[in-house]
Amino acid sequence: MRRKIVAGNWKLNGTAAETRQLIRSLRNRLAAIELRADVVVCPPFVFLETAVDAARGSAIDVGAQNVFWERSGAYTGEVSAEMLEAVGVRHVLIGHSERRTIFGESDADVNRKLHRVLGTTLRAIVCVGETLEEREQGLTQAVVKRQVAAALGGAAAGRADRIALAYEPVWAIGTGRTASPETANEVHRLIRAELAGILGRSTADGLRILYGGSVKPDNAASIMSRSDVDGVLVGGASLDAAGFAEIVAAAR
């Protein structure tokens, strides 16, 4: 059985004080739950050390929302995997749809970031998913297969235990629209089949695939009940400790 992951992407939200309070409240709520999932929170870069300190000794891991593909150099505004590692970060999101659509990150950029991360101890959550226009044109399978193949190109199967995928249909992020559990599971199966061709069947069977897109306490259990859905990537609902703890509790 693949252990589920429940990851919260805080995006551009919060203050240092709010970060401490949110993690403190989440710790207290998770202490009363029989955890069946790995729990990750991804605050903005400037609050990562605060989050690591607040989460120390708990079941909460801290992740970053982005990373650069070089270790150091003249790259103003960028943050390396080694820097994240040094402050105690354990996970990093790569290729989130907002990075792709707003900031123009390409499939090649995602691949370079993944290879950089795999050179450290960090764990990657690689995001893929189609836009509404692509979905309406019947391109979901083609887009997702292309993104998976491009992201993992050259990745060694021996390091795949530090990779998770997140299917996040762009049309469902922050819109209140959610892919049905059946639709999500169908795309996850497609992703796993693509992974099998890249990394081998046994490796693909062990790799975790999350769903992201308007995940909330009232739909999390249904989504995570599907055979190929190995957790969720939560946006706005992760900013509420009570609601996020409910989502964690829904993991079975």
Beta strands, then each sheet from edge to edge (+ up, - down):
strand 1: 4-9
strand 2: 37-42
strand 3: 60-64
strand 4: 91-94
strand 5: 123-128
strand 6: 163-167
strand 7: 208-212
strand 8: 231-234
sheet 1: 1+ 2+ 3+ 4+ 5+ 6+ 7+ 8+ 1+
end
